[in-house]
Every structure is written in structure tokens, then in C-alpha cells.
Amino acid sequence: MNDMTTGSPLKILVTFSLPMLISMIFQQMYSVVDTIVAGRFISANALAAVGASYPITTLFIAFATGASVGCSVVVSQMFGRKDYREVKTASCTAILSILVLAAVLTVIGLQAADPLLRVIGTPSKIFAAASLYLKVYLLGLISLFLYNTATALFNGLGDSFTPLCFLIFSSVLNIALDLFLVIVCKWGILGVAWATFIAQGLASLLATATFVRRVLKLKSEGKVKKFDRAMLPMMIRIAVPSVCQQSFVSVGVFLVQGLINSFGEITIASFAAALKVNTFACMTMNTLPTALSSFASQNIGAGKMDRVYQGLKISIIIAMVVAACSNILFLVCGDPIIGLFADDLDRAAIIKEGMQFLHICAPFYFLIAVKNCCDSVLRGGGAMGQFMTTTFADLFLRVVIAYILVLCFQMGYSGVCWSYPIGWILGTALSVVFFKSGKWKLARL
């Protein structure tokens, strides 16, 4: 657990974000490996099935991520004030609340899985496989929620290394199980789903148990409550806008997937591959801004606003460098990267359409770099209304533009591709305006 209110902002952010970067790489390996194994060792239709279920899984991931943000911000600000009794109470309250939420969403998800697949027009050739994969994934929601919460709480206390250890273990196990269950046991897409379920479940149990043991060692005075009804609304105030923000993104992916599904199985597979690569690049750029959120939260809690500005400047510069590196990588190695997701029969077609998406979107990654950094300060300061607004604007414009370009201008798949950078432009402009307004300085808990 690290105090981020003293010392060099550059050193703190880089040291804290490096384990998070490695964590992100391994975390993305979950979905990337699932997609590669489905495409290379099963079929293009299996790849399309995983891709078709992706926008639905992101809806539930949005809840897990958003809820964990609310827990992290509250715990982080209390840790910045060195109120360790409240840190313990908040942590226990967060974990118990997350368990209840995850159980409810599991029941809802299993009932809604098939109707949601029908809403986005999943082709009949891949419907059964997509439904099977999705339902097994939903059975693991409790593990997903617990792991995200434990990771967010560790980050709130300035510890990004501990969850990394569990994630590396889980990711390696997931890859091994993917290959064993699909290639050796011949379970097909069911093997891909169960590999994620088992690996994620073990990681969540280990991470949660370790966090609880670590927090209990903090020296504090007074009684620690296992559940605080007064503290829960404080978390909800931060979590609800975060859940909405994450959900907006997921709903956008969900609605756009409806357009993609109308173009046929090959385009579905191509978009799934390109979206995985794009998400990997965007998450890499978001690593330092995620660290910035904890950094900003602790320093806002301590009243050190000058350090927040220093952290923002450093984060933007580094994120810009990462964006430039992603563009160079796609220019030089884009074709073989997309080719990893396809079997020999459909590789040429999938590479062509997959690279079309990356060639249109990648030059605008610098906008994501700026937006993510400004949003992190807004979130760290608890200005969740502004944080949510920037994402909603990005989403709304992206979805509307996609449908206009496809349905009105008959641009087809390229219309969907161009909707992404157009949405980023507006979202970034709003993030900068809201940051400059300074409301985040007044939103301390």
C-alpha cells in the first residue's frame, strides 16, 4: 500500500502503472486467447459466435467495472486521509454489496441471454454456439465481480503489484485450459467458455482473500463494521455514474453489433478480431490514466491540487507516446496480427476487413489519450456527472453516426469504422472543457 501524496509524481505514476500495464496485458489475454483459439482451432463461425456474444458480456463487465470504481474512490480518499478504521469498514461493505449485486445479475443474465442475442440479429448458423458460450460466461459473474472489486481496492490503496501476481497465474491457467479443453478434449466453444470460468474463479478467490488479510493488518482504533449502511450510499454515488458510463459504452457496442451482424459471418469474425486488437491498444493507453485516477483521488483527498496537475501532464505525454507506438505497430505488423484470429480458409478476407477498421481508427488514438487522462481526474475527484456526460456524448454520437452512415449513406462496414473516431472527437472536447471548469476540485467526499 503506497501513499501517493508525497514524492515525485512521475516516479509514483510510472512505478504504479507498470504492474497495471502488465496486468492489462494479461487481462486482455483472456478474451484475446479465447478469440484466437475459437478462430484457429475450431472455425470462423466459432470466432463469429464469440464475437456476437461479446457486446452482451460487456454489458455485465460494465456493471463489474463501474461498481468497483465506486468502492475504489471511497477507499482511496479515506486511505489518503489515513482513516484506516473507515478503510476497513468501506472494504467489507464493498465486498458484501458486490456479492449480492453479482448474484442478482447472474440470474437476470441467464434469463436474458437468448433474447439479447436475438435482438442484435445473431445469424442462425452461430446462434447455438453463441448462446452456449454466453451462458457459461454468465455463470462466472460472481468471480468477475469479486476480482474486479479486489483489484480496484488494491489500486485504491496504491498497490498494483499484488493483483498482477494473481492475474498472471489466472491468465496462464486460462491459456492452458483453452488449449487442453479445445484441442485435446474436443469440447469446441464450450471448452473456451469453461476455461475462462475456472481460471477467473480461482483468481477472484485468491485476490479477495489476500486483500482482506492485508487490510485487517492496518492499525486502527474503534470498532470496524462489517457492513455500514451509511457508507454504502457514498459508494453508490460514485458507482452509479461509473456503471452508467461503462454501460453506455457497452450499449454502444451492443447496438453497433446489430449492424455488424447484418453483414454476414465473415464480417462478424473480422470485426471481432479487429475490435480485440483495438481494445488491447486502447486499454494500453488507459493504463497510466487508471493509475492517475488513484493518484488524483489521494491527492485531492489530501488537498494537494498542484500534484494533480503535474500527474495529468505526465500521463498525457506518456499516453501520446503509447498511441504513436500502436500506430507504428499496426502499420508494420497489422496483417499478421489480425491473421492470428483466422484459419487458413478465411484468413485473407478477415485480414482485409479487420485492417480496414484499424487503419481508420488508429490515427485518432491521440484523442483517447487526452480524454482518458482528463476523465481520470474527474473520476478521482468524484465529479461523476461530468465524467458520465463525456462518455455518453461519445457513445451517442458514435452509434447515431454509425446508423446514419450505414443506413442513409449506404457506406456499409466502413460507416461503422468511421463512427468510432467521430465519437472520440466530441467526447475528448467535452472532457477537456469539464477538466478546465475545475468542478472536480470541489467534489471531495
N, C-alpha and C positions, 0 to 999 in steps of 0.2 A: 504494500500500500504506500503510495507516494503523495507527498504534499507538493502541489503544483503552484503554490502561491509565492515561492521563493526560488531563486536560481535562474539560469539562462533559459528564456523561453524556447530558443532554437534547440538547445540540448534536451530539454524536457520533452518537447513535441516529437523530435526525431527518435529519441530513446523509447518513448511511449508508443509511437506509431509503428516502429519496426516490427515488434511482435504482432501488432494488429494487422500489418500488411501480410505477414506470413500466415496469420490466422485466416485472413480473407482469401488468400490463395487456396489454402486447404479447404475452406468452407465452400468455395466455388467448385472445388473438385467433386463435391457431392453430385451436383446437378450435371456438371460437365461430363464426368465419367459415366453417369447413368445414360446421358445422351449419346456419347461415343459408343458405349457397349451396345446400346439398342440399335444404332445405325450400322455399326461394323459387323456385329456378331449375330444379329437377329435379321433385320430387314429395314428398308426405307420406310415401310409402313409402321414399324415399331418406333422408329425415330419420330415419325409424324404423330404417333399416339402419345409419346412423351411430350412432344411439343404442344399438342392440343390440350393436354391436361395442365400444362404449365401456368396459363393465366388463372386457373382456378386455385392451384396450390399457392400462387402469390397472394390471393385474397386472404388466405389464412395466415400466411407468413407475415402479412401486413399487420394483423392483429398481434402476433407474437412480438414483432419488432417494435411497433408503436407502444404496446403496453410496457415493454421492458425499458423504453426510453423514459417513461414517466417515473418508474422506480429508480432509474439511474440518476436522473436530475435531482430528485429529492435527497437521495442518499449522498450524492456528491456534494451538494451545498451544505448539508449537515456535517459531513466529514471536513469540509473546508473551514467550518466554524469550530471543529474539534469537539462536537457534541456527540460523543461515542455511544451514550445510552440511547439517544434517538436514532443513531445509525443502526443499532441492533434492532430496535423496535420497527423501524422502517423496513429493514431487510426481511424480518419474519412476516410482517404484514404483506409485503410484496409477494413473497413465495406462496403463501397460503391463498392469496387472491388470484394469482396466476393459475394455480392448480384448478380452482373452481371454474375460471373462465375457459381453460383448455378443455375440461370435461364437457362443458356445455357446447362448445363449438365442435367437438368431435361428434356428438350426437347429431347436431344440425348438419354438419358436413356430409356425413354418411347418407342422410336422407336426401340431401340436395344435389349430390354428385351427378347422377344421371340427368336430372332436369337441367342442370347448368351446362353439361356437355351438349345437350340438345339445343339450348338457347343460342350457343355460338355456332351451331350448324356443323358439328363434328361429322365428317363423312362416315357412312355406314361401314366402309371397309376397315376403319380403325376404331370404331366406337367401342367394341367389346374390350379391346386391349387398353384403350384409354381409360375406360371405366374401372377395369381391374387394377391398373397401376394407381389410379387416383384414390381408390378406396383403401388400399393398403397404406398409402401415404398418409391418409387422414387418420388411420388408426394410431399413427405415431405423433399426433398433435401435442399430446401432453409432454412427450420428450422434447419436441421442438420448442414449446413454450418455456419449459424449465431451463433448457440450455441457453436460450436467448436471454432469459432473465438473469441467470447466474453470470453470463458473460458481461451483460450490461452493468451489473452490480460490481463485478470486479473492476471494470473500466472506470466506474464512478469513484472507486477508491484509489484509482491511479495504478492499478495492476493489470497490465495487458498480457503478461507473460504466462501466468497460470492457466487461463483458458486456452492459450495457444497449445500447451502441452496436451490437454485433453482433445483438442481439435485435431492435432496431428495424429494421435492414436486412432481417433474415430475415422478420419479420412483414409488412412492406410487400411484400416479394417474394412471400410466400405468398398474400396477398390478390390481387395482380396475376395470379399464375398460376392461382389458383382461378377468377377471373372469365374469364380468357383460355381456359383449358382446358375449362371447362364451357359458357360462353356462346358463344364463338367456335368452338372446336374440336368442341363437342358430344360430349365424352368422358364425360359423365354423372358417376357417382360415382367412376369411375376417375380423372377429372381432379382431383377433390377430393383423392384419396389421393396422386397424384403431385405435386401442388403442395406438400403438406406434406413429402414425401420430398426434393424438390430444395432447398427453402428451408432445411430443418433441416440437410441435409448441408453446405451452404455455411457456415452459421453455426457448426457444430461444428468444421470445419477452421480457420476464421479464429480462433475463440476459443482453441482449443488451441495453435495456433502462436504466438499473441500471448502467452499465459500462459507458455509455455516460454521464449520470448525474454526476457520480463520477469524471470522467476525467475533465469535464468542471469546476469543483471546484478548480483544481490546479492553483496556481498563476503563471502567465506567462506574459512576455512583448512581444509586437509586434503582428502583425496580424496572426491569425490562419487560414490556408487554409482548406477548406472542402475536397479538392482533390488536391494532389500535384503530378504532372506528373514526377517530378524529383525524388520523393521519391519512387514511385511505382517500378521502376527498381531495387532499393535496396532491396525491399521486394521480388521481383521476383527472384533475385539472390539467396536468401536463400530458397524461397518457392519451386522453380522448382526442385532442387535436393531432397528436402523433399518429394515432390509429387512423384517424380520418385522412391525414396526409399520406400515409402509406397505402391506405385503401384506395384513395384517388388514383394513385399510380397503378395499383393492381386492377382497378376497374377500367382504366385506360387500356392496359394490356388485354384485358378480357374483351372489351369492345372491338379493339383492333384485330384480335384473333378471329372475330366473326368475319371480318373482311378477308383475312388471310385464308380462312377455311374455304371460302368460295372459289379460290384459285386452284384447288386440287392438292393431291397428296405430296407431289414434289415440291411445290411452293411452301406448303406447311413444313416439310422437312428442312428446306433451305432457310426459311425464316427462323425455325427453331435453332439451327446451328449458328446463324448469324447473331441471333439475339443472345445466345450463350456467350459468344465471343465479345459482343458489345457490352453485356452486363459485366463480364470479367474486367474489361478495360475501365468501365465507369466506377466499379467498386474499388479498383486500384486507386483511381483518382480521389475517391472518397475516404481513403484510409486516414490521411492526415486531417481532413476536416472532422472526422469522427473523433480523433484524439483532441482536436481543437474544442469540441463541444464539452468534454470533461475539463479541459484546461480553462476554458472560459467560465464554466459553471463554478469551479472552485475559486477563481479569482474574482468573479462577480460577488460570490458569497463573502469573500474577504474584503470587498470594496476596492480592489486594485484594477481599475479600468485601463490604465496605461498598458498593463501587461496583456490585456485582451487585444488591444490594437496591434501590439507587437506580434502576438501569436497569429492574428489574422494575416498580416503582411507576409510572414514567413510561410504560412500554409498555402497562400495563393501562389507564391513563387514556385514552391516545390510541386504543387498540383499542376501548374502550367508545364513544368518540365516533364512530368509523367504523361501529360496529354500529348506532348510533342513526340515522346518515345513511342507511344501507342500508334501514332500515325505512321512513323517510320517502320515499325514492325509490320503493320498491315500492308504497307506499300511493298515491302521486300518479301514477306513470308505469308501474306494473306491467303493465297491459294492452297498451300499445303496445310495451313491451319484449319480452314473450312473443310478440306478434304479428309481430315481425321474423322469427321462425323458421318461419312458416307461409305457405302460399299462400292465395289468396282462398277456395278451395273449403272448406278445413278450418280456417280461422283461428278462428272462433268457438268450436268445440269444443276446440281446442288451448289457446286462451287460458283458457277456463273451468277445465280440469283443471290447467294449468300454474300458474295463480294460486292454486288450492286448496293446492298444495304450499307456495308461498311464504308465504301467509297463516298457515299452521300453523307453519312453521319459523322465519321471520324474527324473531318476538318473542323467541326464545331465543338469538339471536346473541350476547348478552352473555355467555352461558356459554362460547361458543367463545373469546371474547376473553380470559377469565380462564385457561381451560385451555391455550391456545396459549402464553401468556406463561410460565406455570409449567413447562410441558413444555420450553420453550426453555432454561430454566436447568438443568433435569435433564439435557438433552441436552448442553448446553455443558460441564457438569461431568463428563460421562461416566457418569452414573447411568442407564445404558441399560435395565437391568432394570425399574426403576420407570417409566421413560418408555414402555417397551413395554407394561407392565401396564395403564397408564391407557387406552391406545388399544384394547387387546384387550377391556377391560371395556366400553368404549363400543360397539365393534363387536358383541361377543357379545350384549349386551342389545338392541341395535338390530335385529339380524337375528332373534333369538328373538321379540321383541315383534312385529315385522312379520308373521311367520308365524302367531303366536297371534291377532293382531287380524284377519288376513285369513281364516285357515282355521277358527279356533274361533269368533270373534265375527262373522264374515261382514261385516266393515267395508269390504272391497274396497280400492280405491285410497286412501281416506282412512286406512286402517290403516297402509299403507306410509308415508304422510306423517307420522303421529304417532310412528312408531318412531324418527325422527331426533331430535327434542328429548328423548325419554325416554333415549336413549343418551347424549346430551350431558350430561344431569344427573349420571349416575353417573360418567362419565369426568372431568368437572370436579371433582367431590367428591374423587376419588382423587388427581388432580393437585395439589390444594391440600394434602391430607394429606401426600403424599410430599415436596412442597417444604418444608413446615414441619418434616419429620423431619430435614432438613439433611444427608442422606446425600450429596448432590451435592458438598458441600464436601470430602468425603474421597475422591472418585473421580478425583482428578487423575492424569494419565498419568505 
